[in-house]
Amino acid sequence: MDIETFRAFCLSKKEATEACPFGPDTLVFKVCSKVFALCSISDFKSINLKCEPEKAIALRANYEQVKPGFHMNKKHWNTVHLEGLNTLFIQEMINDSYTEVVKILPKTIQKTLFAG
């Protein structure tokens, strides 16, 4: 997966936005002001994604490319090194990250995001 494919997929999520709040090299994707994905723009080799804690442990155990989140809460975030992973698997992890973030939003917003 290249950065443009990653960016397009993240922005295809309902209410997803992008910004660079941590400086010009860190691209951050949010849903309703909550981060669900981020990456380096200049060195796009890995992405950080939120994950349900037990699933995060399982992914780390089963995929050498999945590590505890770099500069993130290691219980809830994974750093995913993209080399060797197929696009559908990466998209599934992005979907999971988006869903994990949406789960903490107010119920009225969740209904809007998951409707239709």
Backbone as a printed PyTorch tensor [residue, N CA C, xyz], in Angstrom:
tensor([[[  0.8500,  -1.1800,   0.0000],
         [  0.0000,   0.0000,   0.0000],
         [  0.8920,   1.2380,   0.0000]],

        [[  0.5740,   2.1850,  -0.8670],
         [  1.3080,   3.4480,  -0.8810],
         [  0.5260,   4.4990,  -0.0880]],

        [[  1.1550,   5.6340,   0.1320],
         [  0.5510,   6.6500,   0.9890],
         [ -0.7440,   7.2220,   0.3960]],

        [[ -0.8150,   7.3350,  -0.9140],
         [ -2.0410,   7.8670,  -1.5260],
         [ -3.2090,   6.9040,  -1.3670]],

        [[ -2.9440,   5.6060,  -1.4910],
         [ -3.9910,   4.6070,  -1.2800],
         [ -4.4360,   4.6180,   0.1760]],

        [[ -3.4700,   4.6950,   1.0830],
         [ -3.7620,   4.7800,   2.5160],
         [ -4.6180,   6.0110,   2.8150]],

        [[ -4.1970,   7.1380,   2.3000],
         [ -4.9100,   8.4000,   2.5210],
         [ -6.3350,   8.3190,   1.9850]],

        [[ -6.4890,   7.8490,   0.7710],
         [ -7.8250,   7.7510,   0.1620],
         [ -8.7230,   6.8140,   0.9530]],

        [[ -8.1710,   5.6940,   1.4190],
         [ -8.9810,   4.7480,   2.1780],
         [ -9.4260,   5.3660,   3.5070]],

        [[ -8.5110,   6.0180,   4.2040],
         [ -8.8730,   6.6610,   5.4780],
         [ -9.9260,   7.7420,   5.2720]],

        [[ -9.7550,   8.5460,   4.2350],
         [-10.7110,   9.6270,   3.9800],
         [-12.0520,   9.1290,   3.4520]],

        [[-12.1190,   7.8700,   3.0420],
         [-13.4000,   7.3160,   2.5800],
         [-14.3390,   7.0020,   3.7490]],

        [[-13.8190,   7.0180,   4.9610],
         [-14.6310,   6.7550,   6.1480],
         [-15.5200,   7.9600,   6.4480]],

        [[-16.7220,   7.6900,   6.9270],
         [-17.6580,   8.7620,   7.2520],
         [-17.0460,   9.7180,   8.2740]],

        [[-17.1470,  10.9950,   7.9790],
         [-16.6750,  12.0810,   8.8520],
         [-15.1700,  12.0840,   9.0870]],

        [[-14.4100,  11.3670,   8.2720],
         [-12.9530,  11.3500,   8.4400],
         [-12.3470,  12.6460,   7.9260]],

        [[-11.3590,  13.1250,   8.6530],
         [-10.6230,  14.3240,   8.2630],
         [ -9.1310,  14.0320,   8.4050]],

        [[ -8.3290,  14.8660,   7.7530],
         [ -6.8760,  14.7410,   7.8730],
         [ -6.2880,  16.0630,   8.3290]],

        [[ -5.1650,  15.9700,   9.0230],
         [ -4.4770,  17.1600,   9.4990],
         [ -3.0360,  16.7790,   9.8330]],

        [[ -2.2420,  17.7880,  10.1260],
         [ -0.8550,  17.5750,  10.5490],
         [ -0.6070,  18.3020,  11.8770]],

        [[ -1.3080,  17.9020,  12.9470],
         [ -1.1940,  18.6250,  14.2120],
         [  0.1420,  18.4400,  14.9250]],

        [[  0.9150,  17.4300,  14.5400],
         [  2.1930,  17.1470,  15.1980],
         [  3.3790,  17.6090,  14.3690]],

        [[  3.1220,  18.4010,  13.3470],
         [  4.1810,  18.8920,  12.4790],
         [  3.9220,  18.4780,  11.0440]],

        [[  4.6780,  19.0450,  10.1170],
         [  4.3970,  18.8560,   8.6900],
         [  4.6550,  17.4390,   8.1660]],

        [[  5.3030,  16.5810,   8.9400],
         [  5.6100,  15.2370,   8.4360],
         [  4.6700,  14.1550,   8.9630]],

        [[  3.8360,  14.4610,   9.9310],
         [  2.9580,  13.4360,  10.4970],
         [  1.5260,  13.6850,  10.0530]],

        [[  1.0360,  12.7810,   9.2250],
         [ -0.3270,  12.8590,   8.7010],
         [ -1.2500,  12.1040,   9.6550]],

        [[ -2.2860,  12.7960,  10.1360],
         [ -3.1980,  12.2490,  11.1410],
         [ -4.6110,  12.2230,  10.5810]],

        [[ -5.2820,  11.0890,  10.7680],
         [ -6.6730,  10.9400,  10.3410],
         [ -7.5430,  10.8270,  11.5830]],

        [[ -8.6370,  11.5930,  11.5760],
         [ -9.5320,  11.6410,  12.7250],
         [-10.9640,  11.4100,  12.2780]],

        [[-11.7680,  10.9280,  13.2160],
         [-13.2100,  10.8840,  13.0490],
         [-13.7900,  11.6450,  14.2400]],

        [[-14.5460,  12.6790,  13.9530],
         [-15.1360,  13.5190,  15.0060],
         [-14.0840,  13.9410,  16.0270]],

        [[-12.9530,  14.4160,  15.5530],
         [-11.8380,  14.9370,  16.3500],
         [-11.0470,  13.8940,  17.1270]],

        [[-11.2850,  12.6170,  16.8830],
         [-10.5540,  11.5390,  17.5620],
         [ -9.6740,  10.8020,  16.5450]],

        [[ -8.3990,  10.6330,  16.8730],
         [ -7.4310,  10.0200,  15.9680],
         [ -7.7080,   8.5280,  15.7970]],

        [[ -7.7070,   8.0710,  14.5230],
         [ -7.8010,   6.6350,  14.2690],
         [ -6.6290,   6.1010,  13.4480]],

        [[ -5.8230,   6.9790,  12.8460],
         [ -4.6550,   6.5220,  12.0840],
         [ -3.6700,   7.6670,  11.9180]],

        [[ -2.3950,   7.3090,  11.8670],
         [ -1.3740,   8.3140,  11.5610],
         [ -0.1570,   7.6580,  10.9410]],

        [[  0.6220,   8.4940,  10.2380],
         [  1.8110,   7.9920,   9.5460],
         [  2.7660,   9.1350,   9.2650]],

        [[  3.9760,   8.7570,   8.9110],
         [  4.9610,   9.7170,   8.4330],
         [  4.7010,   9.9470,   6.9450]],

        [[  4.7690,  11.1950,   6.5170],
         [  4.5980,  11.5020,   5.0980],
         [  5.8900,  11.2180,   4.3270]],

        [[  7.0180,  11.6080,   4.8830],
         [  8.2850,  11.4760,   4.1630],
         [  8.8580,  10.0590,   4.1890]],

        [[  8.4540,   9.2640,   5.1660],
         [  8.9980,   7.9090,   5.3090],
         [  7.8390,   6.9360,   5.5480]],

        [[  7.0210,   6.7570,   4.5190],
         [  5.8110,   5.9430,   4.6390],
         [  6.1390,   4.4550,   4.5660]],

        [[  6.5400,   3.9300,   5.7200],
         [  6.8430,   2.5020,   5.8240],
         [  5.9620,   1.8270,   6.8710]],

        [[  5.3580,   2.6400,   7.7350],
         [  4.5160,   2.0940,   8.7910],
         [  3.3830,   3.0690,   9.0910]],

        [[  2.3490,   2.5270,   9.7470],
         [  1.2120,   3.3360,  10.1740],
         [  0.8680,   2.9690,  11.6150]],

        [[  0.3090,   3.8980,  12.3400],
         [ -0.1660,   3.6240,  13.6900],
         [ -1.6850,   3.5430,  13.6400]],

        [[ -2.2210,   2.4600,  14.2420],
         [ -3.6590,   2.2260,  14.2400],
         [ -4.1210,   1.8060,  15.6200]],

        [[ -5.2980,   2.2700,  15.9910],
         [ -5.8970,   1.8710,  17.2600],
         [ -6.4310,   0.4520,  17.1200]],

        [[ -6.4300,  -0.2790,  18.2400],
         [ -6.8580,  -1.6710,  18.2000],
         [ -7.4010,  -2.0870,  19.5670]],

        [[ -8.3920,  -2.9530,  19.5600],
         [ -8.9110,  -3.5210,  20.8040],
         [ -7.7370,  -4.2470,  21.4690]],

        [[ -7.5150,  -4.0520,  22.7750],
         [ -6.2960,  -4.5580,  23.4220],
         [ -6.0010,  -6.0470,  23.2210]],

        [[ -6.9930,  -6.9140,  23.3530],
         [ -6.7210,  -8.3440,  23.1820],
         [ -6.3790,  -8.6840,  21.7350]],

        [[ -7.0350,  -8.0120,  20.8130],
         [ -6.7310,  -8.2360,  19.4020],
         [ -5.3320,  -7.7080,  19.0750]],

        [[ -4.9420,  -6.5860,  19.6950],
         [ -3.6070,  -6.0260,  19.4800],
         [ -2.5330,  -7.0420,  19.8670]],

        [[ -2.7290,  -7.7100,  20.9930],
         [ -1.7710,  -8.7180,  21.4520],
         [ -1.7040,  -9.8730,  20.4550]],

        [[ -2.8630, -10.3190,  19.9840],
         [ -2.9010, -11.4290,  19.0240],
         [ -2.2120, -11.0560,  17.7140]],

        [[ -2.4720,  -9.8500,  17.2180],
         [ -1.8350,  -9.4120,  15.9760],
         [ -0.3110,  -9.3620,  16.1270]],

        [[  0.1420,  -8.8540,  17.2580],
         [  1.5880,  -8.7820,  17.5050],
         [  2.2150, -10.1710,  17.5630]],

        [[  1.4760, -11.1290,  18.1170],
         [  1.9870, -12.4970,  18.2340],
         [  2.0270, -13.2030,  16.8780]],

        [[  1.1070, -12.8420,  15.9900],
         [  0.9800, -13.5510,  14.7150],
         [  1.6420, -12.8790,  13.5220]],

        [[  1.9800, -11.6040,  13.6430],
         [  2.5750, -10.8670,  12.5240],
         [  3.7900, -10.0920,  13.0230]],

        [[  4.9430, -10.4070,  12.4880],
         [  6.1600,  -9.7110,  12.9070],
         [  6.1220,  -8.2270,  12.5380]],

        [[  5.2670,  -7.8640,  11.5720],
         [  5.1580,  -6.4680,  11.1470],
         [  4.3400,  -5.6120,  12.1220]],

        [[  3.6460,  -6.2400,  13.0650],
         [  2.7900,  -5.5100,  14.0010],
         [  3.4910,  -5.4290,  15.3530]],

        [[  3.7360,  -4.2020,  15.7840],
         [  4.4550,  -3.9330,  17.0370],
         [  3.6140,  -3.0060,  17.9170]],

        [[  3.9440,  -2.9270,  19.2100],
         [  3.2620,  -1.9420,  20.0610],
         [  3.4440,  -0.5390,  19.4810]],

        [[  2.4290,   0.2840,  19.6100],
         [  2.4260,   1.6120,  19.0030],
         [  3.5970,   2.4830,  19.4150]],

        [[  4.3650,   2.9400,  18.4370],
         [  5.5010,   3.8240,  18.6750],
         [  4.9730,   5.1970,  19.0750]],

        [[  5.4070,   5.6970,  20.2260],
         [  4.9690,   6.9830,  20.7680],
         [  3.4600,   7.0260,  21.0450]],

        [[  2.8660,   5.8550,  21.2910],
         [  1.4220,   5.7760,  21.5220],
         [  1.1790,   4.9040,  22.7630]],

        [[ -0.0600,   4.8890,  23.2300],
         [ -0.4470,   3.9910,  24.3120],
         [ -0.3400,   2.5610,  23.7800]],

        [[  0.5890,   1.8070,  24.3070],
         [  0.8970,   0.4830,  23.7530],
         [ -0.2140,  -0.5390,  23.9850]],

        [[ -1.1120,  -0.2650,  24.8910],
         [ -2.2420,  -1.1660,  25.1200],
         [ -3.2550,  -1.0650,  23.9820]],

        [[ -3.4340,   0.1410,  23.4470],
         [ -4.4940,   0.4000,  22.4760],
         [ -4.0200,   0.6870,  21.0560]],

        [[ -2.7110,   0.8200,  20.8510],
         [ -2.2100,   1.2120,  19.5380],
         [ -1.1310,   0.2570,  19.0460]],

        [[ -1.1650,  -0.0170,  17.7540],
         [ -0.1360,  -0.8080,  17.0820],
         [  0.5530,   0.0430,  16.0290]],

        [[  1.8380,  -0.1980,  15.8650],
         [  2.5640,   0.3070,  14.7090],
         [  2.6480,  -0.8600,  13.7360]],

        [[  2.1430,  -0.6420,  12.5350],
         [  2.0780,  -1.6900,  11.5190],
         [  3.0870,  -1.3640,  10.4220]],

        [[  4.1240,  -2.1970,  10.3180],
         [  5.1210,  -2.0450,   9.2580],
         [  4.5380,  -2.7010,   8.0060]],

        [[  4.4050,  -1.9370,   6.9500],
         [  3.6070,  -2.3250,   5.7950],
         [  4.2390,  -3.3890,   4.9030]],

        [[  5.5430,  -3.4580,   4.8700],
         [  6.2170,  -4.4180,   3.9830],
         [  5.7570,  -5.8430,   4.2700]],

        [[  5.3140,  -6.5300,   3.2260],
         [  4.9180,  -7.9240,   3.3550],
         [  3.4620,  -8.1580,   3.7200]],

        [[  2.7070,  -7.0920,   3.9580],
         [  1.2830,  -7.2370,   4.2860],
         [  0.4400,  -6.8640,   3.0700]],

        [[ -0.6230,  -7.6180,   2.8270],
         [ -1.4580,  -7.2920,   1.6720],
         [ -2.4320,  -6.1690,   2.0000]],

        [[ -2.8550,  -5.5020,   0.9700],
         [ -3.7050,  -4.3130,   1.1050],
         [ -5.0140,  -4.6100,   1.8380]],

        [[ -5.6380,  -5.7310,   1.5440],
         [ -6.9150,  -6.0510,   2.2080],
         [ -6.7460,  -6.2120,   3.7120]],

        [[ -5.6570,  -6.8120,   4.1310],
         [ -5.3900,  -6.9700,   5.5620],
         [ -5.1490,  -5.6120,   6.2180]],

        [[ -4.4060,  -4.7580,   5.5580],
         [ -4.1600,  -3.4120,   6.0820],
         [ -5.4810,  -2.6430,   6.1730]],

        [[ -6.3090,  -2.7370,   5.1450],
         [ -7.6080,  -2.0620,   5.1720],
         [ -8.4900,  -2.5860,   6.2990]],

        [[ -8.4220,  -3.8810,   6.5660],
         [ -9.1840,  -4.4570,   7.6820],
         [ -8.7270,  -3.8550,   9.0130]],

        [[ -7.4150,  -3.6860,   9.1760],
         [ -6.9030,  -3.0800,  10.4110],
         [ -7.3020,  -1.6080,  10.5170]],

        [[ -7.3270,  -0.8970,   9.3900],
         [ -7.7820,   0.4940,   9.3910],
         [ -9.2620,   0.5440,   9.7770]],

        [[-10.0670,  -0.3510,   9.2090],
         [-11.4910,  -0.4200,   9.5670],
         [-11.6670,  -0.6630,  11.0620]],

        [[-10.8820,  -1.5870,  11.6070],
         [-10.9570,  -1.8810,  13.0440],
         [-10.5880,  -0.6510,  13.8720]],

        [[ -9.5630,   0.0650,  13.4420],
         [ -9.1350,   1.2620,  14.1550],
         [-10.2460,   2.3120,  14.1590]],

        [[-10.8220,   2.5460,  13.0080],
         [-11.9260,   3.5030,  12.8860],
         [-13.0770,   3.0930,  13.8170]],

        [[-13.4290,   1.8190,  13.8030],
         [-14.5220,   1.3240,  14.6380],
         [-14.2060,   1.4760,  16.1220]],

        [[-12.9700,   1.2020,  16.5200],
         [-12.5790,   1.3660,  17.9250],
         [-12.7520,   2.8070,  18.3880]],

        [[-12.4130,   3.7460,  17.5340],
         [-12.5550,   5.1570,  17.8880],
         [-14.0300,   5.5500,  17.9340]],

        [[-14.7950,   5.0960,  16.9740],
         [-16.2220,   5.4250,  16.9390],
         [-16.9270,   4.8980,  18.1920]],

        [[-16.4790,   3.7680,  18.7120],
         [-17.0910,   3.1770,  19.9100],
         [-17.0810,   4.1130,  21.1180]],

        [[-16.1060,   5.0230,  21.1780],
         [-16.0170,   5.9160,  22.3350],
         [-16.7790,   7.2310,  22.1280]],

        [[-17.3350,   7.4140,  20.9500],
         [-18.1120,   8.6200,  20.6660],
         [-19.5110,   8.4880,  21.2570]],

        [[-20.1980,   9.6040,  21.4620],
         [-21.5720,   9.5330,  21.9580],
         [-22.4530,   8.6710,  21.0510]],

        [[-23.4170,   7.9940,  21.6490],
         [-24.2880,   7.0600,  20.9180],
         [-24.9910,   7.7230,  19.7360]],

        [[-25.4020,   8.9610,  19.8720],
         [-26.0910,   9.6350,  18.7680],
         [-25.1800,   9.7930,  17.5600]],

        [[-23.9080,  10.0700,  17.7970],
         [-22.9420,  10.1930,  16.6990],
         [-22.6630,   8.8090,  16.0910]],

        [[-22.5370,   7.8000,  16.9490],
         [-22.3070,   6.4350,  16.4520],
         [-23.4270,   6.0090,  15.5010]],

        [[-24.6590,   6.2850,  15.8680],
         [-25.7930,   5.9120,  15.0130],
         [-25.6980,   6.5840,  13.6580]],

        [[-25.2970,   7.8320,  13.6410],
         [-25.1610,   8.5680,  12.3800],
         [-24.0510,   7.9510,  11.5230]],

        [[-22.9310,   7.6180,  12.1410],
         [-21.7900,   7.0710,  11.3970],
         [-22.0580,   5.6680,  10.8590]],

        [[-22.7980,   4.8760,  11.6190],
         [-23.0310,   3.4920,  11.2100],
         [-24.3570,   3.2990,  10.4870]],

        [[-25.1360,   4.3490,  10.3060],
         [-26.4040,   4.2360,   9.5820],
         [-26.1320,   4.0210,   8.0930]],

        [[-26.9180,   3.1550,   7.5010],
         [-26.8340,   2.9390,   6.0460],
         [-25.5980,   2.2660,   5.6980]]])
